[in-house]
Amino acid sequence: MYTVVATVNYFAWILGIGAGLAAVGVDYRLARVIAGACESVYMYAAMRWLVFRDAQAAQVGQAAEVAQVAHHPAPRTAPADCDRGGLS
């Protein structure tokens, strides 16, 4: 899946948007900056929801298992040997 995402990234954003903006008259440097900004949003979304979706599901499954483990809350009362007043 990563190879597909990287290939689409190169052809769509680097060649498509970058070269396309430069072809319609936008300064080449500005076109590259705009294409780079679009590329970063695309790569974040593609990596998050396409490439590493299985790892994310595994983390959710682990969190659910941890939540099912018996929870032992802290005692509500202080132990008998605890000095609450701070006076000895």
C-alpha positions in Angstrom: 0.0 0.0 0.0 2.9 2.4 0.7 4.2 2.0 -2.8 0.8 3.0 -4.2 0.6 6.0 -1.9 4.1 7.1 -2.8 3.5 6.7 -6.5 0.3 8.7 -6.4 2.1 11.3 -4.4 4.8 11.7 -6.9 2.6 11.9 -10.0 -0.3 13.8 -8.6 1.4 16.4 -6.4 5.0 16.7 -7.5 4.5 16.4 -11.3 0.8 17.3 -11.5 0.3 20.2 -9.2 3.8 21.6 -9.2 4.4 21.4 -12.9 0.7 22.4 -13.7 0.9 25.5 -11.6 4.2 26.4 -13.2 2.7 25.8 -16.7 -0.2 28.2 -16.1 2.2 31.0 -15.1 2.8 30.7 -11.3 6.4 31.2 -10.3 8.1 27.8 -10.2 9.3 28.2 -6.6 5.8 29.2 -5.4 4.3 26.3 -7.3 6.7 23.9 -5.6 5.8 25.4 -2.2 2.0 25.0 -2.9 2.6 21.5 -4.2 4.6 20.6 -1.1 1.9 21.9 1.2 -0.7 19.8 -0.6 1.7 16.8 -0.6 2.2 17.0 3.2 -1.6 17.0 3.8 -2.1 14.1 1.4 0.8 12.0 2.9 -0.4 12.5 6.4 -3.9 11.4 5.5 -2.8 8.5 3.4 -0.3 7.2 6.0 -2.8 7.6 8.8 -5.8 6.1 7.2 -4.5 3.8 4.5 -0.9 2.6 5.2 -1.0 2.2 9.0 -4.7 1.5 9.5 -3.9 -2.1 10.7 -1.5 -0.8 13.4 -4.1 1.7 14.6 -6.8 -1.1 14.8 -4.3 -3.2 16.9 -3.8 -0.3 19.3 -7.5 0.1 19.7 -7.8 -3.7 20.4 -5.0 -3.5 23.0 -6.7 -0.5 24.7 -9.9 -2.5 24.9 -8.1 -5.5 26.5 -6.5 -3.2 29.1 -9.9 -1.7 29.9 -11.3 -5.1 30.6 -8.7 -5.9 33.2 -10.0 -5.7 36.8 -9.6 -2.1 38.1 -8.4 -1.7 41.7 -9.2 1.8 42.8 -7.3 3.5 45.6 -8.8 3.1 49.0 -11.1 6.0 50.0 -9.9 6.0 53.6 -6.4 6.6 54.9 -4.7 3.7 56.6 -4.8 3.7 60.5 -1.2 4.6 60.8 -1.5 7.7 58.6 -1.3 11.1 60.4 -3.8 13.3 58.6 -3.5 16.3 60.8 0.3 16.7 60.3 0.8 16.9 64.1 2.9 14.4 65.8 
